[in-house]
Structures are given as structure tokens and as C-alpha cells.
Amino acid sequence: MIVSDERAARFVSDALGVGFCPPYTAMGVERGGELVGGVVFNCFEAADLHISVAGTGWTRGFLQAVGHYVYTTLGYERMTVVTEGEDVARLAERLGGRVEGRLRSHFGPGRDAIVVGILRDEWKYGTPKAH
């Protein structure tokens, strides 16, 4: 089941050990009454927003819901993933993204961030039309 309430933001925040400053929205995957994965959408800019992800349970339906929300509901051209996790960067690439660079010491001394951009027409789970 897909949920879009504060529990999803708290799940991602707790899993990553970071706090999110409003405004943000969140979406999560719930199994057996327990959240197993989530996405926080934040840093809303002109054509781009950032996403932070944690957990598991990424179903086709969940990924389609993420794309629909970003590209159709909000009308963004791209989403940006900023992560220190190689596994998260690889997942973003499998979803259609491209590694665009690194932010040196972004997460603290010696903890670089990988920047992955996913454009609307690269999204692997349907190419939603702009609203």
C-alpha cells in the first residue's frame, strides 16, 4: 500500500539520520501495517526537485506513483538524487538517471555525495505528460 503522510517522512529521516526542513512531501510503501520504504520530495526549484530515499519495497506501482507525482502532478522536468550510497545511485540509474557529478564532503569530512539527475523523458516507469 502507498501512503503519503508524515510517517513516510519520519521513516526516511530516521533511516538516513537527517532532518528535513519544510516544505517537503513524502510517499511511502507499507506492508503488513509497517513502513518498509519511503521517498521525501524537497528542495523545490523552478524545474527540479530533490528526492531522498530509504528502505525497500519499490514496486512498479510505487515507482509509477513517484513519477506521476513529480512529472505530472507537480510538472517538474527533473528530479535530483543526492546520496552517498552507491546502491542508491545505481537504483537511480536503473530508473533512467545519469550520474552528473560529486559534491565533495557534502555529508561531512570525506563523505562525498553522488548527484544523479533523472529527466522526465528518461524516467523508466512511463513518461508522464506535463500538466
N, CA, C and O of each residue as an XYZ file, in Angstrom:
524
protein
N       0.839     -1.171      0.000
C       0.000      0.000      0.000
C       0.893      1.246      0.000
O       1.923      1.286      0.672
N       0.483      2.244     -0.755
C       1.210      3.510     -0.811
C       0.583      4.482      0.178
O      -0.633      4.672      0.194
N       1.424      5.093      1.001
C       0.952      6.093      1.964
C       1.638      7.417      1.669
O       2.754      7.452      1.153
N       0.959      8.499      2.002
C       1.559      9.824      1.775
C       1.281     10.717      2.970
O       0.615     11.747      2.866
N       1.807     10.294      4.101
C       1.617     11.083      5.314
C       2.960     11.273      6.026
O       4.009     10.866      5.526
N       2.903     11.893      7.187
C       4.118     12.245      7.928
C       4.947     11.030      8.326
O       6.153     11.153      8.541
N       4.319      9.856      8.428
C       5.071      8.640      8.777
C       6.155      8.345      7.742
O       7.246      7.895      8.094
N       5.857      8.595      6.476
C       6.841      8.334      5.417
C       8.045      9.258      5.562
O       9.183      8.814      5.414
N       7.810     10.527      5.847
C       8.923     11.469      6.042
C       9.746     11.080      7.261
O      10.975     11.143      7.227
N       9.081     10.681      8.330
C       9.784     10.266      9.550
C      10.612      9.008      9.299
O      11.728      8.890      9.805
N      10.071      8.062      8.516
C      10.799      6.839      8.180
C      12.099      7.171      7.461
O      13.161      6.675      7.837
N      12.023      8.009      6.426
C      13.219      8.371      5.658
C      14.190      9.154      6.538
O      15.394      8.900      6.510
N      13.681     10.089      7.307
C      14.526     10.890      8.197
C      15.282     10.006      9.186
O      16.490     10.162      9.365
N      14.576      9.083      9.823
C      15.208      8.182     10.790
C      16.232      7.271     10.125
O      17.319      7.056     10.662
N      15.887      6.735      8.959
C      16.782      5.809      8.258
C      18.071      6.496      7.803
O      19.146      5.898      7.850
N      17.962      7.746      7.364
C      19.133      8.462      6.859
C      19.855      9.261      7.942
O      20.987      9.702      7.741
N      19.212      9.444      9.069
C      19.823     10.222     10.141
C      19.906     11.704      9.837
O      20.841     12.382     10.262
N      18.924     12.206      9.096
C      18.883     13.628      8.739
C      17.485     14.175      9.014
O      16.507     13.429      9.048
N      17.411     15.475      9.208
C      16.123     16.135      9.343
C      15.787     16.864      8.054
O      16.683     17.301      7.331
N      14.524     16.994      7.770
C      14.089     17.715      6.568
C      13.382     18.994      6.983
O      12.546     18.997      7.887
N      13.734     20.081      6.304
C      13.121     21.379      6.572
C      11.975     21.586      5.591
O      12.146     21.376      4.390
N      10.820     21.991      6.079
C       9.703     22.261      5.172
C      10.064     23.361      4.185
O      10.900     24.211      4.492
N       9.459     23.361      3.021
C       8.382     22.462      2.624
C       8.927     21.147      2.065
O       9.972     21.119      1.415
N       8.219     20.088      2.321
C       8.510     18.785      1.731
C       7.219     17.981      1.703
O       6.267     18.284      2.422
N       7.199     16.973      0.879
C       6.120     15.991      0.883
C       6.790     14.625      0.909
O       7.993     14.514      0.670
N       6.023     13.600      1.196
C       6.605     12.270      1.303
C       5.612     11.214      0.840
O       4.397     11.412      0.856
N       6.175     10.094      0.428
C       5.395      8.955     -0.025
C       6.103      7.712      0.495
O       7.332      7.640      0.472
N       5.333      6.732      0.963
C       5.960      5.533      1.499
C       5.286      4.257      1.036
O       4.179      4.277      0.498
N       5.974      3.150      1.254
C       5.461      1.818      0.949
C       5.182      1.127      2.279
O       6.068      1.015      3.126
N       3.962      0.672      2.455
C       3.561      0.000      3.679
C       3.238     -1.457      3.375
O       2.519     -1.762      2.423
N       3.777     -2.348      4.194
C       3.490     -3.782      4.076
C       3.133     -4.313      5.449
O       3.879     -4.121      6.410
N       2.005     -4.974      5.544
C       1.582     -5.537      6.819
C       1.473     -4.502      7.919
O       1.758     -4.801      9.079
N       1.068     -3.296      7.579
C       0.918     -2.232      8.561
C       2.203     -1.549      8.969
O       2.199     -0.690      9.851
N       3.318     -1.923      8.330
C       4.616     -1.344      8.674
C       5.247     -0.696      7.448
O       5.231     -1.271      6.359
N       5.806      0.507      7.626
C       6.510      1.163      6.524
C       7.823      0.432      6.255
O       8.571      0.125      7.183
N       8.096      0.157      4.984
C       9.342     -0.519      4.605
C      10.207      0.335      3.692
O      11.382      0.029      3.490
N       9.641      1.406      3.135
C      10.400      2.278      2.245
C       9.713      3.624      2.124
O       8.517      3.758      2.382
N      10.496      4.622      1.724
C       9.906      5.942      1.577
C      10.746      6.877      0.740
O      11.941      6.664      0.537
N      10.092      7.919      0.260
C      10.718      8.975     -0.531
C      10.258     10.313      0.044
O       9.072     10.511      0.306
N      11.204     11.225      0.236
C      10.881     12.597      0.622
C      11.212     13.485     -0.563
O      12.301     13.399     -1.131
N      10.270     14.335     -0.930
C      10.440     15.286     -2.030
C      10.673     16.651     -1.394
O       9.842     17.134     -0.625
N      11.812     17.274     -1.718
C      12.116     18.571     -1.115
C      12.985     19.399     -2.051
O      13.245     18.988     -3.182
N      13.430     20.551     -1.593
C      14.249     21.475     -2.401
C      13.555     21.772     -3.722
O      14.129     21.566     -4.791
N      12.322     22.255     -3.647
C      11.530     22.558     -4.832
C      12.089     23.789     -5.521
O      12.115     24.871     -4.935
N      12.538     23.633     -6.767
C      13.095     24.728     -7.548
C      12.321     24.832     -8.853
O      11.359     24.091     -9.055
N      12.713     25.723     -9.730
C      11.949     26.007    -10.951
C      11.586     24.759    -11.753
O      10.402     24.516    -11.987
N      12.548     23.975    -12.173
C      12.283     22.797    -13.000
C      12.725     21.503    -12.324
O      12.687     20.438    -12.941
N      13.143     21.586    -11.062
C      13.796     20.460    -10.395
C      13.362     20.364     -8.945
O      13.063     21.372     -8.303
N      13.329     19.150     -8.440
C      13.189     18.935     -7.009
C      14.131     17.813     -6.612
O      14.545     17.016     -7.454
N      14.470     17.749     -5.336
C      15.356     16.710     -4.832
C      14.526     15.619     -4.175
O      13.467     15.885     -3.606
N      15.018     14.393     -4.261
C      14.373     13.299     -3.548
C      15.393     12.614     -2.663
O      16.565     12.484     -3.016
N      14.925     12.180     -1.510
C      15.729     11.393     -0.585
C      14.986     10.085     -0.376
O      13.778     10.090     -0.139
N      15.690      8.971     -0.461
C      15.043      7.665     -0.384
C      15.682      6.799      0.686
O      16.859      6.946      1.014
N      14.865      5.879      1.229
C      15.360      4.921      2.213
C      14.450      3.700      2.189
O      13.266      3.799      1.869
N      15.011      2.564      2.528
C      14.224      1.351      2.676
C      14.179      0.490      1.435
O      15.062      0.544      0.578
N      13.120     -0.311      1.362
C      12.927     -1.274      0.273
C      11.463     -1.254     -0.144
O      10.693     -0.391      0.277
N      11.098     -2.209     -0.971
C       9.699     -2.357     -1.337
C       9.273     -1.569     -2.544
O       8.096     -1.240     -2.693
N      10.222     -1.258     -3.417
C       9.922     -0.419     -4.575
C       9.195     -1.241     -5.633
O       9.835     -1.915     -6.440
N       7.887     -1.195     -5.638
C       7.092     -1.899     -6.636
C       6.937     -1.025     -7.871
O       7.168      0.183     -7.826
N       6.544     -1.647     -8.967
C       6.272     -0.893    -10.204
C       5.223      0.187     -9.926
O       5.361      1.322    -10.384
N       4.178     -0.166     -9.179
C       3.124      0.795     -8.866
C       3.637      1.979     -8.060
O       3.237      3.119     -8.296
N       4.527      1.706     -7.107
C       5.095      2.791     -6.308
C       5.951      3.698     -7.178
O       5.852      4.923     -7.094
N       6.796      3.095     -8.016
C       7.658      3.902     -8.889
C       6.832      4.714     -9.881
O       7.179      5.856    -10.183
N       5.747      4.142    -10.389
C       4.868      4.900    -11.276
C       4.235      6.071    -10.528
O       4.084      7.159    -11.084
N       3.865      5.845     -9.264
C       3.278      6.922     -8.455
C       4.281      8.043     -8.222
O       3.914      9.218     -8.262
N       5.549      7.694     -7.976
C       6.594      8.709     -7.796
C       6.727      9.544     -9.071
O       6.716     10.773     -9.010
N       6.853      8.883    -10.227
C       6.979      9.602    -11.495
C       5.771     10.468    -11.786
O       5.916     11.607    -12.229
N       4.583      9.943    -11.542
C       3.365     10.705    -11.790
C       3.339     11.960    -10.917
O       3.000     13.045    -11.390
N       3.699     11.804     -9.640
C       3.693     12.939     -8.733
C       4.681     14.017     -9.178
O       4.331     15.195     -9.239
N       5.917     13.614     -9.489
C       6.959     14.577     -9.843
C       6.699     15.213    -11.201
O       6.733     16.436    -11.333
N       6.438     14.390    -12.206
C       6.397     14.887    -13.583
C       5.014     15.353    -14.032
O       4.918     16.250    -14.870
N       3.941     14.769    -13.498
C       2.603     15.145    -13.928
C       1.927     16.079    -12.927
O       1.515     17.182    -13.285
N       1.813     15.638    -11.673
C       1.124     16.461    -10.679
C       1.859     17.778    -10.455
O       1.252     18.848    -10.499
N       3.172     17.698    -10.213
C       3.941     18.918     -9.947
C       4.482     19.577    -11.212
O       4.798     20.766    -11.200
N       4.593     18.820    -12.304
C       5.038     19.382    -13.576
C       6.524     19.651    -13.687
O       6.933     20.496    -14.484
N       7.343     18.957    -12.911
C       8.792     19.165    -12.971
C       9.413     18.478    -14.179
O       8.880     17.494    -14.694
N      10.534     19.005    -14.617
C      11.292     18.442    -15.733
C      12.282     17.391    -15.262
O      12.658     16.506    -16.031
N      12.713     17.477    -13.998
C      13.714     16.545    -13.492
C      13.576     16.374    -11.991
O      12.987     17.201    -11.294
N      14.141     15.269    -11.520
C      14.341     15.087    -10.086
C      15.810     14.778     -9.878
O      16.458     14.166    -10.727
N      16.326     15.207     -8.742
C      17.740     15.037     -8.434
C      17.877     14.203     -7.172
O      17.240     14.473     -6.154
N      18.716     13.194     -7.261
C      19.044     12.359     -6.114
C      20.456     12.742     -5.674
O      21.389     12.726     -6.476
N      20.605     13.084     -4.396
C      21.918     13.395     -3.824
C      22.134     12.368     -2.713
O      21.438     12.385     -1.698
N      23.106     11.473     -2.915
C      23.287     10.363     -1.986
C      24.760     10.025     -1.817
O      25.572     10.287     -2.704
N      25.097      9.442     -0.674
C      26.439      8.899     -0.533
C      26.418      7.400     -0.755
O      27.467      6.755     -0.746
N      25.230      6.840     -0.953
C      25.090      5.404     -1.154
C      25.244      4.999     -2.610
O      24.454      5.397     -3.466
N      26.269      4.203     -2.879
C      26.469      3.689     -4.251
C      25.249      2.900     -4.714
O      24.881      2.964     -5.887
N      24.611      2.147     -3.794
C      23.442      1.357     -4.153
C      22.272      2.252     -4.559
O      21.536      1.923     -5.489
N      22.095      3.371     -3.874
C      21.025      4.315     -4.217
C      21.309      4.949     -5.576
O      20.398      5.114     -6.387
N      22.564      5.303     -5.826
C      22.936      5.879     -7.127
C      22.670      4.881     -8.251
O      22.178      5.258     -9.314
N      22.992      3.613     -8.020
C      22.735      2.583     -9.039
C      21.240      2.419     -9.286
O      20.814      2.264    -10.430
N      20.438      2.452     -8.217
C      18.986      2.371     -8.379
C      18.489      3.541     -9.208
O      17.681      3.354    -10.118
N      18.958      4.747     -8.910
C      18.543      5.931     -9.672
C      18.940      5.796    -11.140
O      18.202      6.233    -12.022
N      20.086      5.202    -11.404
C      20.494      4.968    -12.798
C      19.575      3.950    -13.472
O      19.216      4.118    -14.638
N      19.196      2.907    -12.755
C      18.279      1.905    -13.333
C      16.910      2.513    -13.635
O      16.191      2.029    -14.510
N      16.552      3.570    -12.913
C      15.282      4.252    -13.145
C      15.361      5.227    -14.308
O      14.355      5.825    -14.691
N      16.556      5.390    -14.872
C      16.728      6.254    -16.032
C      17.677      7.415    -15.808
O      17.953      8.168    -16.742
N      18.180      7.579    -14.600
C      19.033      8.719    -14.287
C      20.461      8.565    -14.764
O      20.896      7.489    -15.174
N      21.166      9.663    -14.698
C      22.590      9.695    -15.045
C      23.360     10.373    -13.917
O      22.933     11.390    -13.370
N      24.503      9.785    -13.586
C      25.373     10.416    -12.598
C      25.918     11.694    -13.218
O      26.472     11.681    -14.318
N      25.750     12.810    -12.488
C      26.162     14.112    -13.005
C      27.370     14.679    -12.277
O      27.932     15.695    -12.688
N      27.765     14.023    -11.202
C      28.954     14.507    -10.508
C      28.947     14.138     -9.039
O      28.136     13.336     -8.575
N      29.880     14.751     -8.321
C      30.033     14.539     -6.880
C      30.119     15.883     -6.180
O      30.637     16.860     -6.721
N      29.601     15.905     -4.973
C      29.750     17.063     -4.098
C      30.704     16.626     -2.995
O      30.343     15.839     -2.120
N      31.913     17.143     -3.046
C      32.942     16.729     -2.100
C      32.575     17.125     -0.674
O      32.178     18.261     -0.413
N      32.713     16.174      0.241
C      32.453     16.349      1.680
C      31.054     16.900      1.970
O      30.857     17.584      2.974
N      30.103     16.617      1.118
C      28.732     17.103      1.280
C      28.091     16.593      2.571
O      27.336     17.321      3.215
N      28.385     15.354      2.952
C      27.807     14.758      4.156
C      28.765     14.805      5.343
O      28.550     14.120      6.343
N      29.821     15.612      5.237
C      30.823     15.724      6.286
C      32.192     15.417      5.711
O      32.296     14.998      4.558
N      33.241     15.616      6.490
C      34.607     15.403      6.002
C      34.793     14.001      5.406
O      34.577     12.988      6.072
N      35.200     13.978      4.139
C      35.464     12.716      3.460
C      34.235     11.934      3.032
O      34.358     10.809      2.547
N      33.054     12.508      3.204
C      31.798     11.833      2.838
C      31.171     12.557      1.649
O      30.349     13.460      1.810
N      31.578     12.140      0.464
C      31.096     12.780     -0.759
C      29.674     12.350     -1.089
O      29.217     11.281     -0.684
N      28.989     13.209     -1.835
C      27.658     12.907     -2.342
C      27.752     12.635     -3.833
O      28.513     13.287     -4.548
N      26.978     11.674     -4.290
C      26.833     11.386     -5.717
C      25.552     12.086     -6.161
O      24.514     11.949     -5.514
N      25.619     12.827     -7.250
C      24.458     13.540     -7.778
C      23.967     12.798     -9.017
O      24.712     12.600     -9.976
N      22.696     12.393     -8.979
C      22.081     11.699    -10.113
C      20.849     12.493    -10.527
O      19.978     12.770     -9.701
N      20.774     12.859    -11.801
C      19.614     13.564    -12.332
C      18.776     12.628    -13.172
O      19.303     11.861    -13.978
N      17.457     12.694    -12.980
C      16.528     11.885    -13.786
C      15.564     12.844    -14.477
O      14.726     13.474    -13.831
N      15.694     12.945    -15.795
C      14.829     13.820    -16.573
C      13.502     13.139    -16.881
O      13.412     11.911    -16.907
N      12.483     13.944    -17.110
C      11.147     13.429    -17.422
C      11.188     12.369    -18.522
O      10.586     11.306    -18.377
N      11.893     12.649    -19.619
C      11.897     11.706    -20.746
C      12.833     10.515    -20.552
O      12.891      9.632    -21.408
N      13.566     10.480    -19.439
C      14.434      9.341    -19.118
C      13.781      8.368    -18.139
O      14.238      7.234    -17.999
N      12.715      8.801    -17.461
C      12.064      8.009    -16.413
C      11.585      6.683    -16.987
O      10.813      6.666    -17.946
N      12.034      5.577    -16.414
C      11.758      4.238    -16.937
C      10.340      3.728    -16.671
O       9.930      2.732    -17.269
N       9.595      4.375    -15.804
C       8.275      3.888    -15.453
C       7.185      4.773    -16.028
O       6.315      5.263    -15.308
N       7.247      4.969    -17.339
C       6.293      5.802    -18.046
C       6.834      7.220    -18.175
O       7.545      7.709    -17.297
N       6.494      7.860    -19.264
C       6.883      9.256    -19.455
C       5.636     10.098    -19.295
O       4.917     10.342    -20.264
N       5.374     10.545    -18.072
C       4.159     11.311    -17.822
C       4.152     12.616    -18.612
O       5.191     13.241    -18.824
N       2.995     12.996    -19.026
C       2.842     14.271    -19.729
C       2.810     15.414    -18.719
O       2.357     15.242    -17.587
N       3.295     16.581    -19.137
C       3.247     17.769    -18.270
C       1.781     18.152    -18.040
O       0.922     17.892    -18.882
N       1.515     18.762    -16.912
C       0.128     19.192    -16.653
C      -0.148     20.547    -17.232
O      -1.261     21.058    -17.106
